[in-house]
Amino acid sequence: ASLIQAGQESLPFALSDLFTSVYVQADTTIAAIVLDKESVGLYAPASRLISALFVIPNAGYSVMVPVLVRIIEAKRQSLNRVFTLTIASFAAIGIVLWLGVWCASDTLPIFILGSSFEKSGPLLAILSPIIFLKSCSFAAAAILVTVGWQSRRVYVQAISAAANVALNLALIYRFGITGVAGVYVFSESLLLIGYLGFAAYRMRQSSCSPEPRS
C-alpha cells in the first residue's frame, strides 16, 4: 500500500519532468527536422546559454520549497505576504539576468563559443526574456508544490508543451528560426500565466493550511 501511495504521489512530479523535457527540447528538434543546419547551429547555442542560466532560479527553488513548508507549518507569517515576497524576489533576480543577457547578447556568444557564432546574438536577445519568465515560474512553482498543488502545475505544463509543439509546427515554415525563438518565449509566458493563476487563486483562499500533496 505504501508503494502504491508513493507511486501516486510521485506521478505528478514524473509527468512534470516529462512535459518540461518536451517544451524545452521540442523547438530544437523540430528546427533540426525542418530547417537547415546553419539555422539550427545558430539557435541551439543561444537556447543552451539561456537554459544554462536556469540553474540560478532552480537553486532558489530548491531552497525555497522546504523554507516555505516550514513557514506555513509554523503559521508565523501571513501566507500572502510570504508568497508575494517569494515571487518578488525571484522576479528581481530574473530581471537582472534578463537585462544582463540582453545587453551582452551581441558579445556573449562570441566570448563563449567563438566568432563563428556571432549571428547567434540576435536570437539570444529574443530569448533573453525567458530567464525572467522562468525565474517567476520557479517562484510560482515553489508555491504550488508547497501547498500540495503539484498536479495543477502539471496541467499548465501539459498545455504549454502542447502549445509549443503546435505553434512551432504552424510558424516555423513562415518565420524560420526567429519564429522558433518567439514560440519559446510565448510558451514560457503561457506557463507563467498558468502558474500565477493557480498561485493567486490559492492566495485568495481563506485557509492557510496546505492541502495533502497530490
Secondary structure, DSSP 8 states (H G I E B T S, - for coil): -HHHHHHHHHHHHHHHHHHHHHHHHHHHHHHHHHS-HHHHHHHHHHHHHHHHTTHHHHHHHHHHHHHHHHHHHHT-S-HHHHHHHHHHHHHHHHHHHHHHHHHTTTTHHHHHH-GGGTTHHHHHHHHTHHHHHHHHHHHHHHHHHHTT-HHHHHHHHHHHHHHHHHHHHHHHHHHHHHHHHHHHHHHHHHHHHHHHHHHHHHHHSS--S-----
